[in-house]
Each structure stands twice: as C-alpha cells, then as structure tokens.
C-alpha cells in the first residue's frame, strides 16, 4: 500500500514519515546494555507444597532475583507458577538448591543476553520504518513514539488532538492523544493507557496500533466509524515515560518509575501501586527497593498524579478505563484489592466474556477473564480499582501475550497478531458500552 501526497482528509492514509528525523537507539549487538545479562537465565517453577513455597521465598530474598511472574515474592504460594530472572552469579546456587530440594523447574531462557542479541524484541541496525511509512510491527523508542504523535497531530487534525497533562519526574512531557470526530454534542469518553510498567513493551505497541487502525478504517469500517463519531478516546501510549526510556538505554527489565528516594539508593515506584485506593495494603511493598513499592504516599509519582487529576476532572463523561500490561493473557476487572463482587458485575462480566471470545476468534489465543483479585492476585493501589472507585463504570486491565515462553521479550513478529486480536476485544468492549450498559 503506497501513500502519495498530502492526505485529502483527516481520515486519509498516513504520509510516509521519511521526513521525520527520528533519532533511534541502535546499539551494536556486542554492546546491548553493556552485556549486563550475559549468562543470566529465566526459569519457571511451581512449588508443590507450602514448605517448598516458603523455601523459595527465602532463597529469592537471599539471591535478590528479578521476578517476572508474579511481580512480588509475597505472591508465591503452593501451586503458583513462578517465572524468575536469575543473574549469572546466582544461577548456579539456585539451580543447585532446586535440585537438592527436588523442586521441579524448567529453563525458559538459557542465556538472556543471547536472547536479546538475537533481536527478538530489541531494535537492531535495520530501519524502524516499513516501506509505507511508520512501522507498527517493531518496537519504538520514546522519542520515536512522541515524534509519531506530533506528526499525527499535524496531519490528522480532524480526528486527532495531542496535548500534555503534565511532566514526569525527570521532566518529560506526558502526552495524550484525543481521538474522535469533533462535534458540539456531548460525547462520552474512553481512557486508554499503555506502559505503566516500563519493561512491558507490547503495551505501547498496541496503543500505537489502535490509533493507526482507527484512522485507517474510519471510513471503511462501520463499527470504527460509530466508535469515533460517538466517543472520544484519550490514549496515552507511554504512561511511565522515564521508566520506558530507561528500559531502552540502561535496563531492559526495569519496571518502576525513576523517582529518587532520599533515604535509599533505590529508584522508582510501582506506578500501579501508587493510587489512592487501599494504598500500600496487600500486594504492595513499603520497601523502596522492591518492584511493587507503593511509594511514600498515594499519587507521589507525578505521572500518576497527572493522570488521576485528568480523570477526576473528566470523570462525568469518561465511561471506560482500559489499561494494557504484559504478560499473562488475561482480561481483568475490579476488584484487585479485595475478593468482592462489583455492583455492575453482570454488565462488566458480559463485556469481558464477549471480548475474550472476539479475541480468540482471530488466532485462537485463549485469555482468562474475571476479577483481578481471584484471576491474577490481590493487589492494592491499582489504577483500575481507583478508576472504578472514582466513578468510571467500565474499568479493565489487559495482560497481553504471552504466558511465559517469551515473557517480556515478546518478539516483534508477534506484535501484529497480538495487536490484531486485542483490537477486536477493545472494539467489542466499546460497542458493549455504547449498546447495552449505561
């Protein structure tokens, strides 16, 4: 598909982005992240007894491992599938311990550095653009994504409006795209954010895919036309801008924000534990060095505060909140912080059921769905629970592909199928919102 000349209308196809000067990260293969993951392994294990779970927790504390699933040592229990990234200097000790205790395990990634250098999910020396312009089937740096947003703001002003809701801890702009046909009539809104956790790169890739599909199919797809005519979509492709940038330049598996704690050397807060809803209760940590650190107080992170302020200001017309994470293949809805049924359960559960069925129809990929507390685990201070408590009736969190074979290193070749199926799920939820529920 070739796009020539200037778009005739806001919904015309994209101009090639060749004129954009996109400075990209192009590390040589021998210097990716300074070779810091050489010899590291990712293993999967499932403790069969409470004693095994307890022993693993003690060992993990001792080795200071990086948990991929679940996100915290506190979640490990009998029967819990655990994916863990072990540094080279600790792998021998942990594997010896597992063999000695007869805890079954499987090596998912033998050498993490080699997995990165195969180009499975990192930028290489090749072009970041497709022949027709911006390439949506590769991962993009923060600078590329923000330049892409600026470009769409100029070339598709009839459907796109870009604005900033504030600044990150390190002073980066927090950009949002407002997508929809402009009209004077009152319009409900849908908020979509991606990249709350820095290392979950498939999230920002989906946010970009959603915008691309909306613009390209607005005229040809009656469903998309109805969505953009009747709703505004507020899309934040990268929520945790500092952390995402850091995951490209320093630590591919960084999760948190990059704020500093004056009493500890550890950086960052888990931006999905920092919201004012059962803050720092079960499933969150009070220790600044932990991946699930809740922060010194609710909304301590400027990124969280900026989004919370925007949603509070617009809560009367924003009717849905969708947040995209990875990985687990799940569609979750409230509550996360407790085992309880939400008042509009039947409406939300029906939307989730239909969305998961629509997703599966594309490539046959199975997603589990249900309340986050019972489907995944209990966690306090989450954005989804906060949005629901604030008065947004439809709140969901997607855990995108896969279930652990690649984990956070989902290859670029899987971006397209992942986004295609997720797109159907999101359209399904949106139409459910328009048709059935208040």
N, C-alpha and C positions, 0 to 999 in steps of 0.2 A: 504494500500500500504506500503510494507516494503522495506527499503533501506539497503542493506548489503554491507560491504566492501568499498573499495575506488572507487570513480567514474571512469569509464573506459575512459571517455572523458569529456571535459569541459561542455558538454551539458547533461551529465548523471544526474540522480536524486540526490538530496541532501543527504549528510551524516547526520545522526541524530546529533543534536547539543548538545548531552548529555555531550560531553567532554568540552564544553564551560562552564566556570564559569560565570554565568550571575547573577550579584547582582541585585535584583529587589526590588521594593517598595512593601512592604507587610504590610500596616498599619492595625492595628486591627480595626474592624468595629466601635468601640465606639470612635475611635480617628482620624477618617478621617478628615484631615485638621483641627484638633483641634476643631471639632464640630462647625466650624465657620458659617455654613449655616443653623443651627437649626432654624426652624420657617420661613425661607425665602420662598418667593413664586415667581413663574413665571406666569405672567398673559398676556393675549392677549387682545388688544382693538383696535378699529378703530374709530378715530374721524370722525364724520359725517359732521361737519361744520368747517369753518376756526376759529370760536370762540372757539370750542372745542379743536382744534389743538393748538391754542395759549395758552389756559388754561393748557393743558397737558405739554407743554414746560416749562411753569412757575413752575408747580408743580414738574416736574422732576429735574429742577435746584435746587429747594428747598430741595428735598429729596436726591439728588445725587445718583440716581438709576443707575443700570447697564443695558444698552440697549443690547438686544440680536439681535433684528431686528427692525429697521435698526441700523446701527452702530453709528449713531450720532443723537442728538436731532434736529440738523438743518434739517434733512431729514423728520421730522414729519410734515405731512400736511393733509389736508382733504382727507379721504379715505385711508390713509396709514396704512397698517397692522403693528402693533407695539407689539413686544414681549419684556417684561421688567422683569428683575430680581429685586425684591424689598426686601431689608433687613428686618428682623423681626421688627426692631424698626420703620420702615417707612410704613409697610404694612397696619396697621390699619388706618393711616392718609390718605393714597392714596385711599384705598377702600371706606372710608367714603366720600372722595371728589368725587369719581366716582358715588357713589350712590346719592349724593346731586345734582350733575350736570346731572344725567341721562345719563352718557356716558356708553354705553354698553361694558361689558368686560366678559372675560372667564378665569377661573383659569386653567392654563395648568399643573402646578406642585404645589401641595398644600404645601408640605414641602420639600425643596431642599435637606436638609441633609438626610432625609429618602430616597429620590430618589437615592442619591449617595450610601447610605449604602445597598441598595438592590443589589448593584453590577451591575447596569445597564450599566455602562461604565467605572468602575474603577477596577484595579487589586484587586484580593482577595487572600486568602491563597492558592488557587488551583495552580496547575502547569501552567506555561506560555508556556508549550510545548505540542504539540499534540503527539500521540503515534509514529508518523513517524518522529518527529523532531521538528523543529521550528513551532510554532502555529501561523498561519496567520489569525486566526479568533478571536484573542484577541488584545487588545491594548498593546503596548510595551513602556517601558521607553526609554529615550535617550541612556542610557548605553547599554541596550539590542539591540537597533537598530544599534548602532555603532559596537558592537561585531558581530552582524549578518553580517554587511558589511565587516568586516575584514575576517570573515570566508569564505564568498563567494569569496573574493579576492584571497584567498589561494586555494580553491577547484575548482574554475571555471575560472582559469586564461586565458583560451582560449577565453572566451566571456566577462569577467568582469575585469575592471581595476579600482581600488579605488585610489583616490587622494584627496588632500586637496587644497582648493582655498584660505585659509586664516584662521583667528581666529575671534571668536566672541568678543563682548565687555568684557565678563568675561573670555576670554582666551580659549574657547573650539574650537576644530578644526571644520572647515566647510567642511565636507566630501561630495564628489560626486562619483557616480559610472558611469563609462563609459561602456556602454553595447552595444555589437555588434561584429560581426565576423571581426577579424582583416584582413586587406588587404592593399596592397600598393596603390590600386586605390583610387582616390578622392572620398570621401563619404560625403554626406550631413548629417547634424545633427539635432536632436530634443532635446530641453531642456525641462525637466520636474522638477518642484519643488512642494513640499508639505510643509505645516506647516509654512507659513509666519505668520499666526496668531496662537498663541500658543494653544488656547483652542479648536481648530478645529481638534481633534484627528483623525477623519476619513481620513484626508488628508495623513498623514504619513502611515496610514494603507494601503491606496491604493497604494502609491509608492512602498511599500514592495510587495504587491500583484502583481503589474505589473512586477517586476523583477522576482518573483517566476514563474509566468506564462510564461514569456519569456524563461526562462531556461528550464522549464519542457516540453514546447511544441515546442521547436525549431526544433526538428527532425520530429515531427508528424503533425505539422500544417504548410501548405504551406504559408499561409499569414504571420505567425510569422517568418518563415524562410526567406521570402523575405524582411521583415522589418529589420531583424538583418543582412542580407547579404548586403543590400543596404544603410543602415543608421547606424549612431552611435546615441545612446540615452544617454544623460547626465542627470542623475537622482539624485536629491538632496532630500532625504527622509524627512529631517528636516532642513528647511531654518533657522528658528528662534530658534536656539538650546538653548539659555539661557532662553527664554520665555517658551519653551516647557518643559524644566526641571523644571522650577518654577511652571508650571501648574500641575506637578505631586507631588511636595513637599510642596507647600505653598498655591496656589490659583488656583483651578481648572478652573476658568473662566478668567484667565489672558490672555490678547490679544497681548500686545505690546512686544517690545524687553525689555532688562533690563538695558539699559544705564542710567547713572545718570545725572541729571541737577543740576548744582552748585547753581542755584538761587531758585530752588523749591525742595520740598521733594519728588515730584512725580517721578517715574521711567518710563523709556521707551518711545519709539517712535513707531508709527504705521508703520511697515516695508512696508506696501502697500500704503503709502502716502509720502514716502521719496525719490522718484525717480525724476530725473531731466526732468520732463515733466509737464508744468503748475504747478510747485511745489507750494504747500500751497495756491492754489486757491480754488474754490468752492468744498465743500465736504471734506475739510481738516481743522483741527483746529490749531491755533497758540499757544494754551494753553497746557503746558506740562502735565497737569493732565487729559486731555481729551483722550479718547480711539482712536481718529483719529488725534492725534498730529502729525504734519508733520516733526517735528524735527527742530533743529536750522538752518540747511541748507541742500540742497539736498545731498544725499549719506552721511549724517552724521553718519549713522549706519555702522559699519564695515562689518556687514553681507550683507547689500545692496551694499556697495562699492565693496566687493569681487565678488559678482555675476555680478554686472554691468561691472567690469573690465574683467571678464572672457568672458562675452557675447560680449563686444566690441572687444576683441582680436580675437574671433572666428566668428564674425558676417558674414563673407563671406560664410561660409559653414553651419551655423546653420539656417535652413529654417523654423523652427516652435518652438514656445514657448508655453508651457502648464503649467498653474498654478492651483493647486487644493485647494479649500476652502470649507467652510460649513457655514451656511446651507441655502437652498432656492430651490434646484432642478432647476438649470439654467445652460445654456451654453452661455457664454458671449464672445463677441469680440469687438474690438475698434469701436468707441472711448468711453472712460469713462468720459473724461473731457469736452466733448462738444457734442452737437447734430449735427452730420455731418456724411456723408457717406464716408467710406474709398475708396480709388481708386480701390482696387481689391475686392470690395464688393461682386460681383456675385460669385466669386470663393470661398470666405470665407463663405458666406451665404449658398451656396450649401453644403459645407463641414459640416457646423453646422446642417443643415436640415437633412442630411443623418445620421449624428452621433446621433442625438436625436431619430430618427426613429429606429436605430440599438439598442440604449439603451432601448427603450420602448419594443422592441421585446423580451427581456429577462424575465422581471417580470411585464410588463405593466405599469411601472412607467413613469409618464409624466414629461418632462422637458420643460421649456420655453427656447427660444433662441432668440438672437438678440444683437444689440449694447448695451453695458453695460449702457450707459447713459439713454436710454429710457426703457430698460428692467428691470434694477435694480434702479440705481440712478446716478447722476453726482458725480464723484469723481476725484480729481486731484492727480497727483504724483503717479499713479499706475504702477506696474511692467509691466502689459500687454501693456498699452499705450507706455511706454518707449521702450519696446522691438520692438514694431511696428515702432515707430519713428526712432529707431536705424537701421532699415533695415531688420528686420525679418518679412517676409510677412504673415506668419500664426501665429497669436497670439490669444490664447483663455484662458479664466478663467472658470473653472468649480465650481459651487456651488453645492456640493453633497447633499445627503439626510440629513434631511427630510425637511418638510415645516413648522415645528414648534412643532409638538406633543412631540418630544423628544429634538429638538434643538441641543445644543452642547453635550447633554448626549445621543447621539445615542447608543443604546445598542450593545453589542458585537455580539449578534445574528444577527444583521443586517449588520455586516461587509462584510460577504461573498456575500449576494445578491447585496449590493451596489457596491462592487468591481467587481463582475461578469458583471454587466450591464455597468459599467464605462469602463471596459476593452474593451468591444465591441465598444464603442464610440471612444475610443482612437485609436484602430486599424483602424476604419473607417476613421478617420481624417488622419492618417498616410498613408493609401493606397490612399486616395484622393490626398495627397501631391505628392506621387510617380507617380500616373497615369495621373492626369489632369492638375495640375497647376505648373507653373514654380517655 
